[in-house]
Each structure stands twice: as structure tokens, then as C-alpha cells.
Amino acid sequence: MATNKRVFTLRLSDEVFDKIGVLATNEHRSMTNYIEYVLIQHLEQVEKERGKIETKQLE
């Protein structure tokens, strides 16, 4: 199934990269999947506290 997702690069120190790798492994996820999961969880938490984040959708 094809997905329409944007891709971007993160500039992380080796220490941060390695720590994320440990957490991802503990959760049985790839690093990419774990980072995506953490960001989505954070967005949900912020929206719960502050309300929906409005974005302008591209047409």
C-alpha cells in the first residue's frame, strides 16, 4: 500500500541517536517508527492540553 508521507532529516548528536536506538529496541520498533510514534504522542498530548492545532492543508 503506497503512502503519501513527507520525509525530513534530523540532525542529532551520536549520544541522542544512540539513546533513541536503545528506546526503539526496547519497544521492538525501528528508530524511524519510534521517532514517528513519539512525535504523534506528543502532538496528541499538546492538543489535549491546548486544543486542536490548525494547519493549512495544501490543495
PyMOL Python script that loads the backbone (N, CA, C, O; Angstrom):
from pymol import cmd

cmd.read_pdbstr("""\
ATOM      1  N   MET A   1       0.850  -1.178   0.000  1.00  0.00           N
ATOM      2  CA  MET A   1       0.000   0.000   0.000  1.00  0.00           C
ATOM      3  C   MET A   1       0.893   1.237   0.000  1.00  0.00           C
ATOM      4  O   MET A   1       1.739   1.385   0.882  1.00  0.00           O
ATOM      5  N   ALA A   2       0.722   2.103  -0.950  1.00  0.00           N
ATOM      6  CA  ALA A   2       1.510   3.330  -1.054  1.00  0.00           C
ATOM      7  C   ALA A   2       1.037   4.356  -0.033  1.00  0.00           C
ATOM      8  O   ALA A   2      -0.151   4.454   0.273  1.00  0.00           O
ATOM      9  N   THR A   3       1.980   5.103   0.475  1.00  0.00           N
ATOM     10  CA  THR A   3       1.642   6.172   1.421  1.00  0.00           C
ATOM     11  C   THR A   3       2.127   7.495   0.879  1.00  0.00           C
ATOM     12  O   THR A   3       3.065   7.555   0.084  1.00  0.00           O
ATOM     13  N   ASN A   4       1.482   8.543   1.315  1.00  0.00           N
ATOM     14  CA  ASN A   4       1.875   9.884   0.906  1.00  0.00           C
ATOM     15  C   ASN A   4       2.387  10.604   2.153  1.00  0.00           C
ATOM     16  O   ASN A   4       1.649  11.350   2.796  1.00  0.00           O
ATOM     17  N   LYS A   5       3.653  10.373   2.485  1.00  0.00           N
ATOM     18  CA  LYS A   5       4.244  10.960   3.677  1.00  0.00           C
ATOM     19  C   LYS A   5       5.445  11.798   3.297  1.00  0.00           C
ATOM     20  O   LYS A   5       6.193  11.461   2.379  1.00  0.00           O
ATOM     21  N   ARG A   6       5.617  12.883   4.005  1.00  0.00           N
ATOM     22  CA  ARG A   6       6.793  13.721   3.809  1.00  0.00           C
ATOM     23  C   ARG A   6       7.958  13.142   4.603  1.00  0.00           C
ATOM     24  O   ARG A   6       7.764  12.469   5.615  1.00  0.00           O
ATOM     25  N   VAL A   7       9.147  13.411   4.137  1.00  0.00           N
ATOM     26  CA  VAL A   7      10.349  12.914   4.768  1.00  0.00           C
ATOM     27  C   VAL A   7      11.251  14.102   5.087  1.00  0.00           C
ATOM     28  O   VAL A   7      11.364  15.037   4.294  1.00  0.00           O
ATOM     29  N   PHE A   8      11.892  14.057   6.255  1.00  0.00           N
ATOM     30  CA  PHE A   8      12.847  15.095   6.593  1.00  0.00           C
ATOM     31  C   PHE A   8      14.010  14.493   7.357  1.00  0.00           C
ATOM     32  O   PHE A   8      13.929  13.367   7.849  1.00  0.00           O
ATOM     33  N   THR A   9      15.089  15.248   7.452  1.00  0.00           N
ATOM     34  CA  THR A   9      16.297  14.780   8.102  1.00  0.00           C
ATOM     35  C   THR A   9      16.404  15.389   9.491  1.00  0.00           C
ATOM     36  O   THR A   9      16.104  16.567   9.681  1.00  0.00           O
ATOM     37  N   LEU A  10      16.824  14.598  10.447  1.00  0.00           N
ATOM     38  CA  LEU A  10      17.102  15.091  11.792  1.00  0.00           C
ATOM     39  C   LEU A  10      18.613  15.151  11.984  1.00  0.00           C
ATOM     40  O   LEU A  10      19.335  14.234  11.593  1.00  0.00           O
ATOM     41  N   ARG A  11      19.077  16.227  12.582  1.00  0.00           N
ATOM     42  CA  ARG A  11      20.491  16.330  12.921  1.00  0.00           C
ATOM     43  C   ARG A  11      20.608  16.086  14.420  1.00  0.00           C
ATOM     44  O   ARG A  11      20.269  16.950  15.229  1.00  0.00           O
ATOM     45  N   LEU A  12      21.088  14.910  14.778  1.00  0.00           N
ATOM     46  CA  LEU A  12      21.179  14.509  16.174  1.00  0.00           C
ATOM     47  C   LEU A  12      22.622  14.168  16.519  1.00  0.00           C
ATOM     48  O   LEU A  12      23.377  13.672  15.682  1.00  0.00           O
ATOM     49  N   SER A  13      22.990  14.442  17.763  1.00  0.00           N
ATOM     50  CA  SER A  13      24.311  14.017  18.218  1.00  0.00           C
ATOM     51  C   SER A  13      24.331  12.486  18.284  1.00  0.00           C
ATOM     52  O   SER A  13      23.282  11.845  18.346  1.00  0.00           O
ATOM     53  N   ASP A  14      25.516  11.923  18.269  1.00  0.00           N
ATOM     54  CA  ASP A  14      25.637  10.463  18.366  1.00  0.00           C
ATOM     55  C   ASP A  14      24.996   9.955  19.649  1.00  0.00           C
ATOM     56  O   ASP A  14      24.358   8.902  19.646  1.00  0.00           O
ATOM     57  N   GLU A  15      25.157  10.691  20.745  1.00  0.00           N
ATOM     58  CA  GLU A  15      24.594  10.263  22.017  1.00  0.00           C
ATOM     59  C   GLU A  15      23.071  10.187  21.959  1.00  0.00           C
ATOM     60  O   GLU A  15      22.482   9.202  22.405  1.00  0.00           O
ATOM     61  N   VAL A  16      22.434  11.216  21.414  1.00  0.00           N
ATOM     62  CA  VAL A  16      20.972  11.225  21.304  1.00  0.00           C
ATOM     63  C   VAL A  16      20.521  10.116  20.361  1.00  0.00           C
ATOM     64  O   VAL A  16      19.561   9.402  20.652  1.00  0.00           O
ATOM     65  N   PHE A  17      21.206   9.971  19.240  1.00  0.00           N
ATOM     66  CA  PHE A  17      20.884   8.925  18.271  1.00  0.00           C
ATOM     67  C   PHE A  17      20.940   7.544  18.936  1.00  0.00           C
ATOM     68  O   PHE A  17      20.040   6.722  18.759  1.00  0.00           O
ATOM     69  N   ASP A  18      22.004   7.305  19.698  1.00  0.00           N
ATOM     70  CA  ASP A  18      22.162   6.016  20.365  1.00  0.00           C
ATOM     71  C   ASP A  18      21.082   5.785  21.421  1.00  0.00           C
ATOM     72  O   ASP A  18      20.583   4.669  21.560  1.00  0.00           O
ATOM     73  N   LYS A  19      20.720   6.829  22.165  1.00  0.00           N
ATOM     74  CA  LYS A  19      19.672   6.697  23.180  1.00  0.00           C
ATOM     75  C   LYS A  19      18.329   6.368  22.538  1.00  0.00           C
ATOM     76  O   LYS A  19      17.586   5.530  23.048  1.00  0.00           O
ATOM     77  N   ILE A  20      18.016   7.022  21.426  1.00  0.00           N
ATOM     78  CA  ILE A  20      16.775   6.721  20.711  1.00  0.00           C
ATOM     79  C   ILE A  20      16.805   5.279  20.221  1.00  0.00           C
ATOM     80  O   ILE A  20      15.790   4.583  20.264  1.00  0.00           O
ATOM     81  N   GLY A  21      17.958   4.835  19.759  1.00  0.00           N
ATOM     82  CA  GLY A  21      18.104   3.455  19.309  1.00  0.00           C
ATOM     83  C   GLY A  21      17.810   2.459  20.423  1.00  0.00           C
ATOM     84  O   GLY A  21      17.155   1.443  20.190  1.00  0.00           O
ATOM     85  N   VAL A  22      18.288   2.744  21.631  1.00  0.00           N
ATOM     86  CA  VAL A  22      18.029   1.865  22.771  1.00  0.00           C
ATOM     87  C   VAL A  22      16.536   1.826  23.080  1.00  0.00           C
ATOM     88  O   VAL A  22      15.969   0.750  23.271  1.00  0.00           O
ATOM     89  N   LEU A  23      15.893   3.001  23.132  1.00  0.00           N
ATOM     90  CA  LEU A  23      14.459   3.053  23.416  1.00  0.00           C
ATOM     91  C   LEU A  23      13.653   2.339  22.337  1.00  0.00           C
ATOM     92  O   LEU A  23      12.711   1.607  22.642  1.00  0.00           O
ATOM     93  N   ALA A  24      14.022   2.550  21.081  1.00  0.00           N
ATOM     94  CA  ALA A  24      13.316   1.892  19.977  1.00  0.00           C
ATOM     95  C   ALA A  24      13.443   0.374  20.087  1.00  0.00           C
ATOM     96  O   ALA A  24      12.465  -0.351  19.906  1.00  0.00           O
ATOM     97  N   THR A  25      14.639  -0.095  20.380  1.00  0.00           N
ATOM     98  CA  THR A  25      14.852  -1.539  20.532  1.00  0.00           C
ATOM     99  C   THR A  25      14.020  -2.090  21.673  1.00  0.00           C
ATOM    100  O   THR A  25      13.427  -3.162  21.547  1.00  0.00           O
ATOM    101  N   ASN A  26      13.967  -1.366  22.793  1.00  0.00           N
ATOM    102  CA  ASN A  26      13.166  -1.815  23.939  1.00  0.00           C
ATOM    103  C   ASN A  26      11.687  -1.909  23.598  1.00  0.00           C
ATOM    104  O   ASN A  26      10.971  -2.730  24.172  1.00  0.00           O
ATOM    105  N   GLU A  27      11.222  -1.082  22.673  1.00  0.00           N
ATOM    106  CA  GLU A  27       9.822  -1.081  22.243  1.00  0.00           C
ATOM    107  C   GLU A  27       9.589  -1.977  21.022  1.00  0.00           C
ATOM    108  O   GLU A  27       8.475  -2.049  20.503  1.00  0.00           O
ATOM    109  N   HIS A  28      10.638  -2.654  20.573  1.00  0.00           N
ATOM    110  CA  HIS A  28      10.576  -3.526  19.389  1.00  0.00           C
ATOM    111  C   HIS A  28      10.102  -2.751  18.155  1.00  0.00           C
ATOM    112  O   HIS A  28       9.266  -3.231  17.390  1.00  0.00           O
ATOM    113  N   ARG A  29      10.648  -1.557  17.980  1.00  0.00           N
ATOM    114  CA  ARG A  29      10.317  -0.709  16.834  1.00  0.00           C
ATOM    115  C   ARG A  29      11.612  -0.310  16.122  1.00  0.00           C
ATOM    116  O   ARG A  29      12.696  -0.347  16.703  1.00  0.00           O
ATOM    117  N   SER A  30      11.471   0.072  14.854  1.00  0.00           N
ATOM    118  CA  SER A  30      12.609   0.679  14.169  1.00  0.00           C
ATOM    119  C   SER A  30      12.785   2.087  14.728  1.00  0.00           C
ATOM    120  O   SER A  30      11.868   2.640  15.335  1.00  0.00           O
ATOM    121  N   MET A  31      13.956   2.656  14.522  1.00  0.00           N
ATOM    122  CA  MET A  31      14.175   4.025  15.012  1.00  0.00           C
ATOM    123  C   MET A  31      13.204   4.993  14.352  1.00  0.00           C
ATOM    124  O   MET A  31      12.637   5.858  15.019  1.00  0.00           O
ATOM    125  N   THR A  32      13.014   4.852  13.058  1.00  0.00           N
ATOM    126  CA  THR A  32      12.106   5.741  12.340  1.00  0.00           C
ATOM    127  C   THR A  32      10.689   5.618  12.892  1.00  0.00           C
ATOM    128  O   THR A  32      10.027   6.624  13.145  1.00  0.00           O
ATOM    129  N   ASN A  33      10.235   4.402  13.075  1.00  0.00           N
ATOM    130  CA  ASN A  33       8.900   4.176  13.602  1.00  0.00           C
ATOM    131  C   ASN A  33       8.772   4.714  15.026  1.00  0.00           C
ATOM    132  O   ASN A  33       7.737   5.277  15.385  1.00  0.00           O
ATOM    133  N   TYR A  34       9.811   4.547  15.836  1.00  0.00           N
ATOM    134  CA  TYR A  34       9.770   5.034  17.214  1.00  0.00           C
ATOM    135  C   TYR A  34       9.713   6.562  17.259  1.00  0.00           C
ATOM    136  O   TYR A  34       8.940   7.128  18.032  1.00  0.00           O
ATOM    137  N   ILE A  35      10.515   7.226  16.447  1.00  0.00           N
ATOM    138  CA  ILE A  35      10.501   8.692  16.407  1.00  0.00           C
ATOM    139  C   ILE A  35       9.128   9.183  15.964  1.00  0.00           C
ATOM    140  O   ILE A  35       8.590  10.124  16.548  1.00  0.00           O
ATOM    141  N   GLU A  36       8.559   8.557  14.940  1.00  0.00           N
ATOM    142  CA  GLU A  36       7.215   8.916  14.483  1.00  0.00           C
ATOM    143  C   GLU A  36       6.195   8.727  15.602  1.00  0.00           C
ATOM    144  O   GLU A  36       5.349   9.594  15.822  1.00  0.00           O
ATOM    145  N   TYR A  37       6.267   7.610  16.304  1.00  0.00           N
ATOM    146  CA  TYR A  37       5.365   7.310  17.413  1.00  0.00           C
ATOM    147  C   TYR A  37       5.462   8.373  18.510  1.00  0.00           C
ATOM    148  O   TYR A  37       4.441   8.864  18.993  1.00  0.00           O
ATOM    149  N   VAL A  38       6.683   8.726  18.899  1.00  0.00           N
ATOM    150  CA  VAL A  38       6.893   9.711  19.964  1.00  0.00           C
ATOM    151  C   VAL A  38       6.344  11.081  19.546  1.00  0.00           C
ATOM    152  O   VAL A  38       5.700  11.756  20.350  1.00  0.00           O
ATOM    153  N   LEU A  39       6.588  11.490  18.318  1.00  0.00           N
ATOM    154  CA  LEU A  39       6.080  12.784  17.847  1.00  0.00           C
ATOM    155  C   LEU A  39       4.557  12.809  17.818  1.00  0.00           C
ATOM    156  O   LEU A  39       3.950  13.801  18.220  1.00  0.00           O
ATOM    157  N   ILE A  40       3.936  11.743  17.353  1.00  0.00           N
ATOM    158  CA  ILE A  40       2.474  11.682  17.313  1.00  0.00           C
ATOM    159  C   ILE A  40       1.900  11.731  18.725  1.00  0.00           C
ATOM    160  O   ILE A  40       0.914  12.424  18.976  1.00  0.00           O
ATOM    161  N   GLN A  41       2.521  10.988  19.650  1.00  0.00           N
ATOM    162  CA  GLN A  41       2.062  11.011  21.041  1.00  0.00           C
ATOM    163  C   GLN A  41       2.171  12.422  21.622  1.00  0.00           C
ATOM    164  O   GLN A  41       1.278  12.873  22.338  1.00  0.00           O
ATOM    165  N   HIS A  42       3.259  13.109  21.313  1.00  0.00           N
ATOM    166  CA  HIS A  42       3.448  14.476  21.808  1.00  0.00           C
ATOM    167  C   HIS A  42       2.391  15.421  21.230  1.00  0.00           C
ATOM    168  O   HIS A  42       1.821  16.234  21.958  1.00  0.00           O
ATOM    169  N   LEU A  43       2.132  15.318  19.934  1.00  0.00           N
ATOM    170  CA  LEU A  43       1.104  16.152  19.313  1.00  0.00           C
ATOM    171  C   LEU A  43      -0.258  15.914  19.957  1.00  0.00           C
ATOM    172  O   LEU A  43      -0.998  16.862  20.220  1.00  0.00           O
ATOM    173  N   GLU A  44      -0.586  14.662  20.208  1.00  0.00           N
ATOM    174  CA  GLU A  44      -1.869  14.348  20.857  1.00  0.00           C
ATOM    175  C   GLU A  44      -1.944  14.955  22.253  1.00  0.00           C
ATOM    176  O   GLU A  44      -2.993  15.456  22.657  1.00  0.00           O
ATOM    177  N   GLN A  45      -0.841  14.913  22.990  1.00  0.00           N
ATOM    178  CA  GLN A  45      -0.799  15.482  24.341  1.00  0.00           C
ATOM    179  C   GLN A  45      -0.979  16.997  24.295  1.00  0.00           C
ATOM    180  O   GLN A  45      -1.744  17.556  25.080  1.00  0.00           O
ATOM    181  N   VAL A  46      -0.284  17.654  23.388  1.00  0.00           N
ATOM    182  CA  VAL A  46      -0.392  19.112  23.262  1.00  0.00           C
ATOM    183  C   VAL A  46      -1.807  19.510  22.873  1.00  0.00           C
ATOM    184  O   VAL A  46      -2.359  20.458  23.433  1.00  0.00           O
ATOM    185  N   GLU A  47      -2.405  18.793  21.915  1.00  0.00           N
ATOM    186  CA  GLU A  47      -3.771  19.115  21.500  1.00  0.00           C
ATOM    187  C   GLU A  47      -4.769  18.867  22.630  1.00  0.00           C
ATOM    188  O   GLU A  47      -5.759  19.589  22.748  1.00  0.00           O
ATOM    189  N   LYS A  48      -4.525  17.875  23.442  1.00  0.00           N
ATOM    190  CA  LYS A  48      -5.400  17.613  24.580  1.00  0.00           C
ATOM    191  C   LYS A  48      -5.342  18.775  25.576  1.00  0.00           C
ATOM    192  O   LYS A  48      -6.360  19.158  26.152  1.00  0.00           O
ATOM    193  N   GLU A  49      -4.149  19.328  25.771  1.00  0.00           N
ATOM    194  CA  GLU A  49      -3.953  20.415  26.725  1.00  0.00           C
ATOM    195  C   GLU A  49      -4.376  21.774  26.172  1.00  0.00           C
ATOM    196  O   GLU A  49      -4.939  22.589  26.903  1.00  0.00           O
ATOM    197  N   ARG A  50      -4.111  22.026  24.890  1.00  0.00           N
ATOM    198  CA  ARG A  50      -4.284  23.367  24.312  1.00  0.00           C
ATOM    199  C   ARG A  50      -5.359  23.466  23.248  1.00  0.00           C
ATOM    200  O   ARG A  50      -5.720  24.568  22.836  1.00  0.00           O
ATOM    201  N   GLY A  51      -5.873  22.340  22.798  1.00  0.00           N
ATOM    202  CA  GLY A  51      -6.849  22.354  21.713  1.00  0.00           C
ATOM    203  C   GLY A  51      -6.205  21.999  20.392  1.00  0.00           C
ATOM    204  O   GLY A  51      -4.982  21.931  20.268  1.00  0.00           O
ATOM    205  N   LYS A  52      -7.052  21.776  19.415  1.00  0.00           N
ATOM    206  CA  LYS A  52      -6.595  21.338  18.091  1.00  0.00           C
ATOM    207  C   LYS A  52      -5.630  22.340  17.472  1.00  0.00           C
ATOM    208  O   LYS A  52      -5.838  23.551  17.543  1.00  0.00           O
ATOM    209  N   ILE A  53      -4.590  21.822  16.874  1.00  0.00           N
ATOM    210  CA  ILE A  53      -3.604  22.625  16.145  1.00  0.00           C
ATOM    211  C   ILE A  53      -4.124  22.775  14.721  1.00  0.00           C
ATOM    212  O   ILE A  53      -4.263  21.791  13.995  1.00  0.00           O
ATOM    213  N   GLU A  54      -4.405  23.998  14.330  1.00  0.00           N
ATOM    214  CA  GLU A  54      -4.914  24.245  12.981  1.00  0.00           C
ATOM    215  C   GLU A  54      -3.769  24.346  11.993  1.00  0.00           C
ATOM    216  O   GLU A  54      -2.780  25.038  12.235  1.00  0.00           O
ATOM    217  N   THR A  55      -3.912  23.650  10.879  1.00  0.00           N
ATOM    218  CA  THR A  55      -2.929  23.705   9.802  1.00  0.00           C
ATOM    219  C   THR A  55      -3.630  24.082   8.515  1.00  0.00           C
ATOM    220  O   THR A  55      -4.831  23.865   8.358  1.00  0.00           O
ATOM    221  N   LYS A  56      -2.879  24.640   7.611  1.00  0.00           N
ATOM    222  CA  LYS A  56      -3.434  24.935   6.291  1.00  0.00           C
ATOM    223  C   LYS A  56      -3.080  23.763   5.392  1.00  0.00           C
ATOM    224  O   LYS A  56      -1.903  23.476   5.174  1.00  0.00           O
ATOM    225  N   GLN A  57      -4.086  23.093   4.876  1.00  0.00           N
ATOM    226  CA  GLN A  57      -3.884  21.943   4.007  1.00  0.00           C
ATOM    227  C   GLN A  57      -3.595  22.392   2.592  1.00  0.00           C
ATOM    228  O   GLN A  57      -4.226  23.320   2.086  1.00  0.00           O
ATOM    229  N   LEU A  58      -2.640  21.735   1.952  1.00  0.00           N
ATOM    230  CA  LEU A  58      -2.329  22.008   0.544  1.00  0.00           C
ATOM    231  C   LEU A  58      -3.410  21.392  -0.324  1.00  0.00           C
ATOM    232  O   LEU A  58      -3.885  20.291  -0.044  1.00  0.00           O
ATOM    233  N   GLU A  59      -3.791  22.083  -1.352  1.00  0.00           N
ATOM    234  CA  GLU A  59      -4.831  21.556  -2.258  1.00  0.00           C
ATOM    235  C   GLU A  59      -4.234  21.055  -3.529  1.00  0.00           C
ATOM    236  O   GLU A  59      -4.956  20.579  -4.404  1.00  0.00           O
TER     237      GLU A  59
END
""", "prot")
cmd.dss("prot")
cmd.show_as("cartoon", "prot")
cmd.util.cbc("prot")
cmd.orient("prot")
